[in-house]
Amino acid sequence: MKLINLFKIAIAAIKRNKMRSFLTMLGIVIGVGAVITMLAIGQGSNESIKSSISSMGTNLINVMPASMNRGGVQQGRTASQSLEEKDVYYLQKNCTLIDAVSPEMRSSGQVVFGSKNWPTDVGGGNEDYAVIKKYEIATGRFYTHQEIKSAAKVCVLGQTIVKNVFGEDADPIGQSIRFNNIPFKVIGTFKEKGNNTFGQDQDDMILMPYSTIMKRITRETHLRSIVISAKYEDKITETSTEIEELLRQSHKLKEAEDNDFDIRTQEELISNFSSISQMLLVLLGSISAISLVVGGIGIMNIMYVSVTERTREIGLRLAIGGKGKDILMQFLLEAILLSVIGGLIGVLLGYIVSNTIEGIMNWPILITTDSVLLSFIVCTFIGVFFGWYPARKASALDPIVALRHE
């Protein structure tokens, strides 16, 4: 028989039992919709994380103390005191591949103004810190080198602090706030940055000179970290190597000694998150694919029922000269059509659900052509795989036995 005739027969068989055909396709519809939705969420999150990290500058390099081990117990980075101010000066003087470098200090506590208070984080560096971390001044100014030298009690506020402590339309410049019961003069505010990909409010922070944090808040003599802006984005590896060599010299480490610091670049951060995202993507896709397998089993069951119901029809076709391969193709095409039509509806469902999730939950969504093509390929494979055996059974029927079937 011609292929077009086989298609017509397969379509007629599907139309003859519309409800049963729909229920048969339902597993495929749900499976494809789930696969596309899960892949869209996973890929969207992956791209959003990459974009968020890249927005901080692909030339950003972080130097942190290495984790300490005392008596076989890991003390963590905070227990290490390997980074000092002299390391920053040494890098400024000798590192040829960096554009800017700043110490970094952090703490947390309660900010108070009048009768209002707000729990927040405080961070700080030198006069290059805002440029390195891509903070932009909205009103007022940033602190100066002289204010850093004198550990001046001045600060610059994020917009969340301004709104919750001073009010929406208030001007905090020149006002005095208290952080952990220490008074600070507000000299500036930052432009709003919003939440990052990890849900952290980037405006809920106060920046001040690192020396002020060290001497007046934490009473520490060592640095929490060092942040660096590389001069050339295409030479991050060479820059990291130069920084490592200079810090080893500054710390007077012997050749056999391990580094007492860790260097992290944005490229490494993106790579690490991408690896995690890919693992989650595979996991989500695999879980969703189970629905496709269930849908395939449903197709096999219905095709068995269809073969049983149409045994006399099969016998009649064989008796008047029909060939086994035509019967095989007829039932195989029915299975493939059920699977592909279910896949089309599933793709539409995936688009609708993905866009709904993006609209309601504001999750980043990315539907790629690859995920849609993959769904169609899988659907076709499921139709062939699960439809083959029932079709093969139908083509192998004995015409006489089939005609006698009640």
Residue, then its C-alpha position, 0 to 999 in steps of 0.5 A: m500500500k502507498l504510504i499516503n493511504l496508510f496515513k489515511i487509515a491511521i488517521a481514520a482509526i484515531k478519529r473513530n475513537k476520539m476520547r480513547s485516543f485523547l486519553t492515550m496521548l495524555g501521558i505524552v502531553i503531560g510528559v512533553g509539557a513537563v520536560i519543556t517547562m523543567l528545561a525552560i526553568g533550568q536553562g533560564s536560571n542558568e543564564s540568569i546566574k551567568s548574567s548576574i555574575s557577569s554584571m559584577g564584572t568578568n574582570l573581578i578577582n577575589v582573594m580570601p584567606a584559606s581555611m585553617n586546620r587546627g588539631g585536625v578541626q577545620q576552623g573556616r576562613t574567618a579564623s584565618q588572619s593571613l590577609e593584611e593591609k600590607d598585601v594590598y599595598y604590595l599588590q598596588k606597587n608590584c602587580t602590573l596586570i591589575d587596574a584597581v585593588s581594595p581591602e574588604m571588610r564586613s560586619s552586620g548589626q542594627v542601624v538606628f535613626g530616631s525611632k526607626n531601626w533596621p538589621t543590615d550588613v555593613g561593608g567597606g573598602n578603600e576609595d576604589y571599592a565602589v568602582i570595583k564592585k560597580y556601585e554608583i552614587a545617586t546623591g552625595r559622594f563617596y568617602t575619600h582617601q583622607e577619611i580612610k586614613s583617619a577611620a572617619k565615621v562616615c557612610v554611604l547608604g543603599q536604597t533599602i536602608v534609605k526607604n526603611v530608616f528615613g522614608e521614601d522621599a527623605d534626604p539622608i545626606g548630612q544626617s547621623i545614624r547609629f550602627n551598633n550604637i556608634p554614630f556615623k554621618v551619612i555622606g551619600t546614597f547609592k543608585e538602586k540595584g535590586n535583587n540579584t539572582f540568588g534573591q539577595d537585596q543588593d540595596d540593603m547595605i551600608l558602605m564605609p571606609y574599611s579602616t573604620i570597620m576594622k578600628r571601630i566595629t570589628r576591632e580586627t587587625h586582618l582583612r576579610s578579603i581583597v577585591i581586585s579589578a583586572k586590567y584585561e578581561d582576556k588575561i584573567t588567568e595570567t593576572s591570577t597567577e601574578i597575584e598568587e606569586l606576589l602574595r606568596q612573596s608578601h607572605k614569605l611562603k617557602e616553595a614547599e608551603d601551601n598558599d594561605f589564601d584562595i583566589r577566586t575569579q568570576e570565570e571560576l564562579i560562572s563555571n562552578f554554577s554552570s556545572i551545578s545548573q547542568m546537573l540540576l537540568v539533567l535531574l529535572g529533565s530525567i524526572s520529567a522524562i518518566s512521564l514520557v515513558v508512562g505515556g509510551i506504556g499507555i500507547m502500547n496498551i491501547m495498541y494491544v487493545s486496538v489489535t484485539e478489537r480489529t483482529r477480524e479486520i486484520g484477517l480480512r485484509l490479509a485474506i484479500g492479499g494484504k501484506g504483513k508489512d502493510i499491517l505493520m506500518q498501519f499500526l506503527l503509524e497509528a502509534i507514531l501519530l498518537s505520540v507526535i500529536g501528543g507531543l505537539i499539544g505538549v509543546l503548547l502546554g509547555y509554552i503556556v505553563s512556562n510563561t505562566i510561571e514567569g508571569i506569576m513567580n517572576w522566575p527566569i524562563l528560557i525555552t530553546t529550540d533544542s528542547v523542543l526538537l528533543s521533545f519531538i525526537v523523543c516522541t517519535f522514538i516512543g511511538v516507534f519503540f512502544g508501537w512496534y511490538p503490537a504492530r508486529k503482533a498484528s502483522a504476524l496474525d494468521p488470516i484464518v485464525a483472525l477471520r474466526h476471531e469473535 
